[in-house]
């Protein structure tokens, strides 16, 4: 199975910002010893990584693609 980009540029920015916010909260706002802090950190890292590589396996399973390539003539 080929990994095709399915995260568009706007969603990519939102994922990276939200992921950074969640990861920072997990590291500094909530103690990593708590389930909430660890979950926030892991989910934040997941959002950052899917934003950086422009691919989300959950979106692929759901058949959603917000990435559109600009056609050039």
C-alpha positions as CSV (number, residue, x, y, z in Angstrom):
1,X,0.0,0.0,0.0
2,X,1.4,3.4,-1.0
3,X,1.2,6.3,1.4
4,X,-0.4,9.1,-0.5
5,X,-0.6,12.6,0.9
6,X,-4.1,13.1,2.4
7,X,-3.6,16.1,4.7
8,X,-4.0,19.5,3.0
9,X,-2.0,22.6,3.8
10,X,-4.5,24.3,6.1
11,X,-5.1,21.1,8.0
12,X,-1.4,20.6,8.2
13,X,-0.9,23.9,9.9
14,X,-3.8,23.3,12.3
15,X,-2.4,19.8,13.2
16,X,1.1,21.2,13.9
17,X,-0.2,24.1,16.1
18,X,-2.7,21.8,18.0
19,X,-0.1,19.1,18.4
20,X,2.5,21.5,19.7
21,X,0.0,23.0,22.2
22,X,-1.0,19.5,23.4
23,X,2.6,18.3,23.7
24,X,3.6,21.4,25.6
25,X,0.6,20.9,27.9
26,X,1.6,17.3,28.4
27,X,5.2,18.3,29.2
28,X,4.7,21.4,31.3
29,X,1.0,21.9,32.2
30,X,0.2,18.4,33.4
31,X,2.5,16.0,35.2
32,X,3.7,13.2,32.9
33,X,2.9,10.9,35.8
34,X,-0.8,11.4,35.2
35,X,-2.7,9.7,32.5
36,X,-3.9,13.1,31.2
37,X,-0.4,14.5,30.8
38,X,0.9,11.4,29.0
39,X,-2.2,11.2,26.7
40,X,-1.8,14.9,25.8
41,X,1.9,14.4,25.0
42,X,1.3,11.3,22.9
43,X,-1.6,12.8,21.0
44,X,0.3,16.0,20.4
45,X,3.3,14.1,19.0
46,X,0.9,12.1,16.8
47,X,-0.7,15.3,15.4
48,X,2.7,16.9,14.8
49,X,4.0,13.9,12.9
50,X,0.9,13.5,10.7
51,X,1.1,17.2,10.0
52,X,4.7,17.1,9.0
53,X,4.4,14.1,6.7
54,X,1.0,15.2,5.3
55,X,-0.4,11.7,5.8
56,X,-2.9,10.4,8.3
57,X,-3.8,6.7,8.3
58,X,-7.2,7.4,10.0
59,X,-8.2,9.7,7.2
60,X,-7.2,7.1,4.7
61,X,-9.4,4.5,6.4
62,X,-12.3,6.9,6.4
63,X,-11.7,7.8,2.7
64,X,-11.1,11.5,3.5
65,X,-8.6,13.5,1.5
66,X,-8.1,17.2,2.2
67,X,-4.9,17.4,0.1
68,X,-5.4,18.8,-3.4
69,X,-2.5,19.1,-5.9
70,X,-2.4,22.2,-8.0
71,X,-2.3,21.2,-11.7
72,X,0.1,23.1,-13.9
73,X,-0.2,23.3,-17.6
